[in-house]
Protein backbone atom coordinates (compact mmCIF):
# COMPACT_ATOMS: atom_id res chain seq x y z
CA UNK A 1 0.00 0.00 0.00
CA UNK A 2 1.42 3.37 -0.98
CA UNK A 3 0.98 6.72 0.76
CA UNK A 4 -1.79 7.90 -1.57
CA UNK A 5 -3.82 4.79 -0.72
CA UNK A 6 -3.20 5.36 2.99
CA UNK A 7 -4.33 8.98 2.63
CA UNK A 8 -7.50 7.88 0.83
CA UNK A 9 -8.25 5.38 3.60
CA UNK A 10 -7.59 8.01 6.25
CA UNK A 11 -9.97 10.44 4.53
CA UNK A 12 -12.64 7.71 4.35
CA UNK A 13 -12.28 7.07 8.07
CA UNK A 14 -12.45 10.78 8.89
CA UNK A 15 -15.59 11.07 6.79
CA UNK A 16 -17.31 8.04 8.29
CA UNK A 17 -16.41 8.83 11.91
CA UNK A 18 -16.49 12.61 12.00
CA UNK A 19 -18.44 13.57 8.86
CA UNK A 20 -15.46 15.52 7.54
CA UNK A 21 -15.71 16.21 3.82
CA UNK A 22 -12.73 14.43 2.21
CA UNK A 23 -12.49 17.15 -0.44
CA UNK A 24 -12.00 19.81 2.24
CA UNK A 25 -8.78 18.30 3.63
CA UNK A 26 -5.32 17.48 2.32
CA UNK A 27 -1.96 16.33 3.62
CA UNK A 28 -1.23 19.64 5.33
CA UNK A 29 -4.46 19.53 7.36
CA UNK A 30 -3.63 19.22 11.05
CA UNK A 31 -5.43 17.48 13.89
CA UNK A 32 -6.51 20.83 15.35
CA UNK A 33 -7.94 21.89 11.97
CA UNK A 34 -10.18 18.82 12.12
CA UNK A 35 -11.37 19.57 15.66
CA UNK A 36 -10.21 16.15 16.87
CA UNK A 37 -8.75 15.94 20.36
CA UNK A 38 -5.99 13.53 21.37
CA UNK A 39 -8.39 10.90 22.74
CA UNK A 40 -10.32 10.81 19.47
CA UNK A 41 -7.02 10.67 17.58
CA UNK A 42 -5.97 7.53 19.48
CA UNK A 43 -9.32 5.96 18.56
CA UNK A 44 -8.78 6.91 14.94
CA UNK A 45 -5.30 5.36 14.97
CA UNK A 46 -6.72 2.13 16.42
CA UNK A 47 -9.35 2.10 13.67
CA UNK A 48 -6.59 2.55 11.09
CA UNK A 49 -4.84 -0.51 12.54
CA UNK A 50 -8.05 -2.51 12.31
CA UNK A 51 -8.92 -1.36 8.78
CA UNK A 52 -5.43 -2.01 7.41
CA UNK A 53 -4.71 -5.17 9.40
CA UNK A 54 -1.53 -4.24 11.28
CA UNK A 55 -0.39 -3.01 14.69
CA UNK A 56 1.66 0.09 15.34
CA UNK A 57 5.01 -0.71 16.90
CA UNK A 58 4.82 2.73 18.44
CA UNK A 59 2.34 5.55 17.93
CA UNK A 60 4.95 8.27 17.90
CA UNK A 61 2.90 11.18 16.61
CA UNK A 62 3.98 14.78 17.08
CA UNK A 63 1.65 17.17 18.81
CA UNK A 64 -1.05 18.31 16.36
CA UNK A 65 0.07 16.05 13.49
CA UNK A 66 -0.74 16.74 9.87
CA UNK A 67 -2.42 14.09 7.74
CA UNK A 68 0.92 13.67 5.93
CA UNK A 69 2.65 12.91 9.24
CA UNK A 70 -0.04 10.36 10.09
CA UNK A 71 0.32 8.77 6.64
CA UNK A 72 4.08 8.58 7.05
CA UNK A 73 3.69 6.83 10.41
CA UNK A 74 1.19 4.34 8.98
CA UNK A 75 3.42 3.73 5.94
CA UNK A 76 6.49 3.04 8.09
CA UNK A 77 4.55 0.59 10.28
CA UNK A 78 2.96 -1.19 7.32
CA UNK A 79 6.32 -1.69 5.64
CA UNK A 80 8.31 -3.18 8.53
C-alpha positions in Angstrom: 0.0 0.0 0.0 1.4 3.4 -1.0 1.0 6.7 0.8 -1.8 7.9 -1.6 -3.8 4.8 -0.7 -3.2 5.4 3.0 -4.3 9.0 2.6 -7.5 7.9 0.8 -8.3 5.4 3.6 -7.6 8.0 6.2 -10.0 10.4 4.5 -12.6 7.7 4.4 -12.3 7.1 8.1 -12.5 10.8 8.9 -15.6 11.1 6.8 -17.3 8.0 8.3 -16.4 8.8 11.9 -16.5 12.6 12.0 -18.4 13.6 8.9 -15.5 15.5 7.5 -15.7 16.2 3.8 -12.7 14.4 2.2 -12.5 17.1 -0.4 -12.0 19.8 2.2 -8.8 18.3 3.6 -5.3 17.5 2.3 -2.0 16.3 3.6 -1.2 19.6 5.3 -4.5 19.5 7.4 -3.6 19.2 11.1 -5.4 17.5 13.9 -6.5 20.8 15.4 -7.9 21.9 12.0 -10.2 18.8 12.1 -11.4 19.6 15.7 -10.2 16.1 16.9 -8.8 15.9 20.4 -6.0 13.5 21.4 -8.4 10.9 22.7 -10.3 10.8 19.5 -7.0 10.7 17.6 -6.0 7.5 19.5 -9.3 6.0 18.6 -8.8 6.9 14.9 -5.3 5.4 15.0 -6.7 2.1 16.4 -9.4 2.1 13.7 -6.6 2.6 11.1 -4.8 -0.5 12.5 -8.1 -2.5 12.3 -8.9 -1.4 8.8 -5.4 -2.0 7.4 -4.7 -5.2 9.4 -1.5 -4.2 11.3 -0.4 -3.0 14.7 1.7 0.1 15.3 5.0 -0.7 16.9 4.8 2.7 18.4 2.3 5.5 17.9 5.0 8.3 17.9 2.9 11.2 16.6 4.0 14.8 17.1 1.6 17.2 18.8 -1.0 18.3 16.4 0.1 16.1 13.5 -0.7 16.7 9.9 -2.4 14.1 7.7 0.9 13.7 5.9 2.6 12.9 9.2 0.0 10.4 10.1 0.3 8.8 6.6 4.1 8.6 7.1 3.7 6.8 10.4 1.2 4.3 9.0 3.4 3.7 5.9 6.5 3.0 8.1 4.6 0.6 10.3 3.0 -1.2 7.3 6.3 -1.7 5.6 8.3 -3.2 8.5 
